[in-house]
Amino acid sequence: MANVKRRGFLAAMGASFLAGCTKIGQTEAGQAAFDASESWHRIVHRFLGNGRLVKEYDASAISPTFRGNGTIDPDNAAYRAAAAAGFADWRLEVAGLVERPLSLSMDDIRALPQRSQITRHDCVEGWSAIGQWTGPQLSLILDEARLAPEARFIVFRCADNLNGDDYYESCDLDDAYHPQTIVAHQLNEEPLPIKNGAPLRMRIERQLGYKHAKYLTAIEAVASLDDIGKGKGGYWEDRSGYHWYAGI
């Protein structure tokens, strides 16, 4: 129960804090304070969590509907064509600092050992929903690709484009190898709906919802985030001052 209360408290605090993050980041002093608070947040969260699993729920707790948020239907011809074909030819590329680059089909993804978990999704906008997610652990894919020793972060590339820029997100290896970090292809025992990120989305259960990249096309292992996007580690982090580490 204590872990559930802590998760709810951190989610609420994160939502209220990030709601004002754009104005805070408009000054040099404000950005420095913001960066320091993120580092403090990450250290404290990792200390309190100590690698434990987030709460998983009974099927009776699943929300009647699981809303879409942000992009709910990517507006590009390639994605529309893939959706019309039932994502039969969808590929997940695994590249970057790996010894064995991969190109995984949906059948390849489904053939891997699967993890199913019923967890709560906490959005930075203040809403939550509980759903059952199924897919292979990201760690299995990374182990198959064999990370190079200098790899420090995992970048997630996506099919949706917002305001002229492709959506992307990232995490460190601690979250990448957490047992509840999965590449989900099912929601509530059905193929992932388009509004929720079909055919693949990340579930990084220890993080707020904007970290759970949808419409996943590629996974890239890198040594640094500095030269990716604007160097902040994610689409919203680059544009709105959101924390790169959004642990709850």
N, C-alpha and C positions, 0 to 999 in steps of 0.2 A: 504493500500500500504506500509506503514511504516513497518508493521509486516512482509510482504513478503520480503522486502529488508533486514530486520534484519535477517530473517531465512536464506536467501541466503548468506549473509555475514558470519554468524556463520558457515554455512556448508562449505564454501570455506576456512575459517580460520582453521576449524577443520581438513579438509583434508590435508592442507599444514602442519599443526603442527604435526599431527599423522604420516605423511610420514617419519618424522625424529625421531619418538619417541623411536625407538629401540636403536639408538646410544646414545640418551640423557640418557636413563635409565641404561646404562652400568656402570655409576659411582654412588657412594653413594650420592654425592652432587646433581648430576643430578636427581636421583630418588626422593630425598626430594623436590627439586624444582618442579618436575613433579607432585607429590602428592599435593603440595600446590596450584599449578595452577588448578588442578582438583577441589579442594574445592572452590576456588575462582570462577571458571566457574559455578559450580552448584549454588552457592549463587546468582551470578549476573543473571543467566538465570532464576532462580525461581523468582527473584525480578522483572525482566523485563516482564516475562510471566504472572505471577500472576494467574496461573491456566487457562488462556484463551485457546481457541481452536486454533490449527494451521489452516492455510488457507485451505479451501475446494474449489474445482474447478468445473466448468461445465463439462458435458460429452464431449463437443467438445474439451476439453484440454487433453483428455486421450491419452497417447503415443501409436503410432501404434504397437509397441512391448515393452514388459517389460522383459528385459534381466534377465537371471539367473546369480547368482554370488556365488563364493565359491563352496560348494557342490551343484551339480545340479542333482544328481541321486545317492542316498546313496548306497554304494557297500556292502550291507550285505543281507544275505539270507532272514531274517525275513521281512525286508522292501520290498524286491523284491516280496516275496509271498503276502504281504499285497496289494501292488500295483496291482499285477495280479488279485487279487480278488476285485478290485475296492474299497479297504479300507473298505469293508463291516463289518469287525470285529475289526476295529481300536478302541482303547480305549484311552481316556485322563484321566489319574489318577490325583487326587487332594489329596495331602497328606501333611505330616509335622505337623506344629502347627495349626491344624484345629480340631474343635469339631466333624465334620461330614465328614470323608473322602469320596471322590466320585470316581466313575469309569464311565465316560460318553462315550456313543457310539456316532457315527456321527449323528444318528437320535436324540439323546439327545441334541447335540450341535445345530442342526438345529431347534429343537423345542423351544429353548429359544428365547426371544425377540431379534431381529436382528438390527444391526446398519450398514448402508451402507454409505461409505465416499469416496470421490475422493480426494486423497492427493498426495503430491510429496514425493518420496523416494529419499533421498540423501545418496549416498554411500561415504565412506571414501576415495575411489579411485578416486573420482572427478566427477562421472557421476550421473545424476538424471533421473527419469522417473515418470510419473503421471499415477496412476491406481485407479480403483474403487475396494475397499475392502469391504467385507461383512462378518459379524459374530457377535456373542454376545459380549457385553462388558465384559472384564475380571472381573469387579466389581460384575456382577451378579453371576458369578461362585464362587467368593470368599465369597460373602454374603451367598450363598447356603451352602458352606462348613463351614462357621462360623469360622473366624480366632480367634485363641487364643490371649489374650491380649499381650503376649510377642512377637508375630510375628512382624518383622520389614522389612523383605525383601521377595520377591517372586522370586524363582528360576525356570527357564524353562529348562526342560530336553528334549533332541532331539534324533532322530533315527540315525543321521549321525555321523560318526566316522572319525576324521582326525588325521593322524599320530599316530594312536593307542589310541586316547583319544576321549571320547564322547563329542560332542558339548554341551555347556550349556550357558545360559545367566541369567541375573537377573536384577531386578529393585527394587526401594523402593516403599513404599505404596502410595506415592504421585503420581508416574507415574502409578502404578497398578490401582488406582481408577480414573485416568483421563478418561473422557467420550470417548476420541478417542483411548483409549487402548483397542483393541479388539482381540479376537481369530478368525482369518480370515479363512474361508473355501472356499471363492469364490474370484476370481479376474476377474474384468470386466464381472460380472454376469454369469461366468462359474465356474465349480469346479476348485479349485486351481491346476495349472499344477505342475507336479513333479519338474521341474526346479525352480519353485518359492516356493517350500516347502510343497507340498501336503502330507497329506490331511489338515493339520492345521499349521498355522504359526502365530506368534505374530505380531501385528502392534502396536508399541509404537511410535506414530507419532511425539512426541517431541524429538526423539533420532535419531542418525545416523543409517544407515542400518544394521550394524553388531549387533545391539541390538535386531533386529527383528527376533528372533529365528525361524528356519524352522523345519519341520518334527517333530512337537511337540508331545511328548508322555506323559509328566507329568508336573504338576505344584506343587511346594513344598513351603510351607510357613516356613520361618526360622527366628531365632532371630539374627543370625550372618552369614556372608559369610566366616569367617576365616577358617573353616574346610572343605570347598567345593573347589574341584580342588586345585589350589595353593593359594587360599584365596583372589584373586583379583576380583572375581565376574563374570568372563566369560572366555570363551576359549581364545579369542584373548588378553584379558586383562592379563591373566596368562602368555602368551607366547611372546607377542610383545609390551607390555607396553601401549596398548591402554587405554584410559581413561575408567573407569567404568561408569562415568557419561558423556554421549555423547550428551548432549542437544543441539538442534539447534533452 
